[in-house]
C-alpha cells in the first residue's frame, strides 16, 4: 500500500507496476509479519515485528520471473529480502549463471538464523564465481543491536 501511494505521488513513475510477490528459491506461499509501527517487517515474528499482522505472499524464483518477462540482463540488483538472501543466492543457480546481472548489492546477516545450512563464506565464494570484486561493508549503526548486518557489493568480472 505504501509503495502504491508513493508511486501515485510521482508522475514520472506512472509506468511502474507494483507486484504483490516476494523472492525465494522456490515458488510457494510465504508468511510475513508487517508491523504497523513502521520499518519492522520480517519473515520472522521477532523484534519489532513481534506484534505485527501476518500476511501471506506468493513467492517467485527470480531467475524464472526475469526469464518469463524476457529480461536477460539487469544493470543493478538490490537485494534485501528479510533473511532470504542466502537461500536465493545459493539455490537459484540460474540467477547468477544465466542472467547477466552487472552488479549486486545485498544486505545480509553475517550470522544467518540457527539451522541455516549456509554461512557468509558460502555466499561470498558463490559471488566470487561470477564477480571480479566482492566487497563487504558494515551496515548502519542503528542495526548493531539487532544482529550483525553486512552489505555485500559485487561488481563485474
Secondary structure, DSSP 4 states (H G I P E B T S, - for coil): -HHHHHHHH-GGGTT-----EEEESS--EEEEEE-TTSS-EESS--GGGGGPEEEEEEEEEHHHHHHHTT--EEEEEEE--TT-HHHHHHH-HHHHHTSEEEEEEEEEESSPPTT-S--HHHHHHHHHTT-SEEEEEE--GGGTTT--EEEEEEE--
